[in-house]
Amino acid sequence: MLNEQTIAKMNQMKLFGMANGFAERSGKADHAELSHQEFAGLLVDDEKIYRENRRLARLLKYARLKQQAALEDIDYRHQRGLSKQMMLELAGGQWLVKKQNILITGPTGIGKSFIASALGNQACRAGYTTRLERVPRLFESLMMAKADGTHLKLITQMGKAGALILDDFGLSPLKDEERKDLLEIIEDRTGMGATIVTSQLPTKNFHEVIGEPTIADAICRRMFHNAYRIELKGKALG
């Protein structure tokens, strides 16, 4: 009865991880020999793990990653020019700390989005607010946002993300408003967060697809500065 009251109080105080841990640990025979300090320490650990898992779940939901991918699941057997050494370096997470960009290029079906999603997963697990946006759909959303007055709010959201994934960049030449919006996003993110770009185009063609030389220069300079470049090649993965 006393245990039930204690669990109820923990739940009332929203200590859900601690409440679950108390319910499970109270019935374990091997916990009977623990000191009060040891038992309390385990309950604190239960609460910490519970909150970390809840936060991770929220970050992953917000990220809207295309695939449930992880860096350790990347297949290096396929001959596509993917450097394992570079991926091991990225796995260290310094690109997030230093707010460096990652440019992933290559033909369709070669695994660009999987790698981007794996990096996004890593960012979420490191506690960074992450967002994946397909570039064509993002431009559509920005256009509609101008009509309902939420354009600046959406631009600001893109700028504040700890890691932003711009997927399928360059499928078609950018229109005037699109390149201006992209410049605003990239400008806001410079020095503030890491940006991952996937594209079927080689980086040397980014300038052309953006159009208008002055804006293209500004975007490419910020996008390419101190960036990792993953240039994939070969046939589509099976």
C-alpha positions, 0 to 999 in steps of 0.5 A: 500500500505504501509503495502504491502511494509512493508511486502515485506521488511520483507520477503526480510530480511527473517523475514517470521514469522514477515511478516505473523504476520504483515499481520494477525494482521494489520487487527484485530480490537482488535489490533488497541488499542495496543501501538507501543511497544506492537504491535512490541513485538507481531511481535517479538514473531511471528518471534521467534515462526516461527523460533522455529517451523522451527528448530523443523521441521528440527530436526524431519526430520533429526531424522527419527523417526519410529513413531509420538510418544509423551511421553504423548501418552504412554499407561500405562494400558497394563501390561508390566512392564513400570514404570510411575514414571520412564517415568515421571522422563525421561519427565523432560529431565535431561537424555539429560542434563546429557547425560545418556543412556536408555536401552529398552528391551522386546519381539517384539510388546511390544512398545519399538520403540514407547517409543524410538521414544517418547523420540526422539521426546522429544529430538528434542523439547528440541533442540537436534540433534537426529537420529534413526538408525536401527542397522542392517541397520546402519552396512550395511551403515558403511560397504558401507561407507568403500568402498566410503571413508565416513566411518569416516564421518558417525562414526563422525555423529553418535558420534555428535548427541545429542541423538542417538537411536540404534533400534533393537540391537542384532538381530544377533551376531555381526561380527568383523567389526560391534563390532569395529564400535559399540565400536567407536560409543559408545566411541565417545558418552560417555560423549558427548550425550545420547544413547537409545538402544532397543533390544529384548534381556535382557541386560544380553545377550548383552555381548554374542551377541557382542562377543569378550570379551574385546570389549564386556566389553568395550561396555557394560561398557560404555553403561550400566554406569548410564543408565536407564533400561526399561525392558518390558514384557508380550504379544504384544500390540494389 
